[in-house]
Amino acid sequence: MNISTIWRKLRSQQAFCFAALLVASLVFIGCSPAQSAAGNSVDPKLKEQVLQIIRENPKVILDSVQAYSQQQQDDLKAAQQSFLQEMKTTPKSAIGDSPTTGSASQQIVLLEFSDFQCPFCARAHDNVKQFMAKHQDKVTLAYKHFPLSMHPQALPAAKAAWAAQQQGKFWEYYSALFEGQKQLGEPLYGAIAQKLNLKLDKFNSDRNSPAAEAAIQKDVQLAQKLGIEGTPFFIMNGKTFSGAVEISEMEKILASVSQ
């Protein structure tokens, strides 16, 4: 197959994207230990032909990549807008099976995406606790798990909190985890469970169950769908904010969504 024939086959943007992906795959295949042992099975002539097309037509490849990136951004924006609208119109659906505290009316919902090992989440927790103590008759606080991979105890802590939720003690366990953040680990998880008078056999069974993993991953997938990259992250009736938020800022947002 000569260059002109390949060129005709790769004229569309989709084909150029495929060419780019092919080259990328060639590179990664070459780096694979198994492939190195077996030898490179890709036809060298075809590889060179594809590389030559890309070298001669870099703008088309770039345009395709940019179009794909724009589509990804548009999809993300659409997902965010859809969820924020859902929070306003059907908050119960947005909350799902997540634990809640505060007002039962769910007219104003504060959604918290958090990580029990994140120091900024611990700082925000103190302010959220004070905020909810003042507005518990008006605001519904719902918790979404978002354990970050950079924190080795984040997922085990999330599973322990989920197990406590199965016995109606999520919020007590939640506070205890943040208060004992520097001691996160198996001894602490068991100690909190004992202090809260949880049934230990059920607690240990629940936190190590597939159901715990599935529930937490559902929250993680939602966070990723919304483009959330760090913790803590909050949504209050469509208004988003993040970090170790101050009470004064939360009060301003509450005033805004209450109008």
Secondary structure, 3 states (H helix, E strand, C coil): CCHHHHHHHCCCHHHHHHHHHHHHHHHHHHHCHHHHHHCCCCCHHHHHHHHHHHHHCHHHHHHHHHHHHHHHHHHHHHHHHHHHHHHHHCHHHHHCCCCEEECCCCCEEEEEEECCCCHHHHHHHHHHHHHHHHHCCCEEEEEEECCCCCCCCHHHHHHHHHHHHCCCCHHHHHHHHHHCHHHCCHHHHHHHHHHCCCCHHHHHHHHCCHHHHHHHHHHHHHHHHCCCCCCCEEEECCEEEECCCCHHHHHHHHHHHHC
